[in-house]
Amino acid sequence: MTQSASEDPARPLSTDPDQITLERIRAAADQLKGAILDTPCLPAPRLSALTGAEIFIKYENMQVTGAFKERGALVKLLSLNEEERKRGVIAVSAGNHAQGVAYHAGRLGIPATIVMPAMTPFVKIAATRSFGAEVVLAGDTLAEAKAEADRLSRDKGLIWVHPYDDPDVIAGQGTIALEMLEARPDLDVLVVPIGGGGLIAGMAVAAKAIKPEIEVIGVETVLYPGMWGALKGKEVRCEGPTIAEGIAVRDIGLLTQEVVKRWVDDIILAKESTLEQAINAYLVLQRTIAEGAGAAGLAGLLTDPERFAGKRVGLVLCGGNIDPRLLSSIVIRELARDGRLVSIRIDTPDRPGVLGDITTVIGELQGNVVDVAHHRLFLNVPAKGATLDVTFEAFDANHGEEIVSALRNRGYTVRRLDVAEAID
């Protein structure tokens, strides 16, 4: 059941999309001057070659907190009167919104309380605390953290800073479109990640007002298609672990969905494997870091490249706060998908020289062995035999298959391990 705005103090009292205007967004841009970075919007020739579109990237991962969330948070904070500032603000977040609110509240001398789920990674808790906010850990989910934040807000009279469903927040996020169209007025399409909808709502209003013929396309994950369902008028289920946790939103904005219904042209749903491909492409081709949500726009292009072929496309790299261990795992998985990292299992006789023979075959064909596991004790291995698991680097998929064929021609039984098959 959808909660009404009046039942939730964190939500807007009005869901009228007319309250989000170009004038309001331009006023927000004036407020943000000098307080946040006017991040570059630059061409990306290598991504253009990958997708078939002419791509321009807005690098919001360069903001102080590593994400676009600072914009809306600051505009909301600047809207508070003196009495409200003294009372302080409260927000619920496990990531970028928390840091955006904490950073700018600290700059403005406004007490900030951020409620985070107890399972939030320590690095995010530490980053939020480093900006001077009081961090309260409550519950295992955002919903449970929200319940505690509601209580604190009532008891202490704290002012809510909602992550997306607030007119001031939406206006702040919309300033990104102003900057993109100022830098590249010839853009044909904006492709924007969607979580709760604050970013795309603000950007769509600004972009359509400045250039009515421009397309605005949103991207969600297949696991969290809440805004897609609202736009299409379909019941959807939002659940499951996703690499794009920044847009894994079950309860989309009440105000934002009204804006999206009016101004957004369509929404694409991206698979997990495509999100991983997009993160890797940003790292390898652009030498920049994108978190899962930040890479969602590019994932949208990779999902439906024909739709964007030959068009000038603006992408918002909206955040770069990804765990380094996760990033390294994604790089390895993409090498496997591309056939440049090959894992095989070989049944061999248990005699001296076999391992040397196998590595020689691989080396003579310019493969590079990176890992070997030698198994003798498995019950499915003959008593006088052994099993070798070998991982090697190849130039490409064809080169890898050439090496596998050479080992088979040498008389070895070789099975490809399914490391190259990703979960969608």
Summary of the structure (lengths in Angstrom):
residues: 424
radius of gyration: 25.0
end to end distance: 29.2
largest distance: 81.9
contacts: 1534
relative contact order: 0.12
helix: 46%
strand: 19%
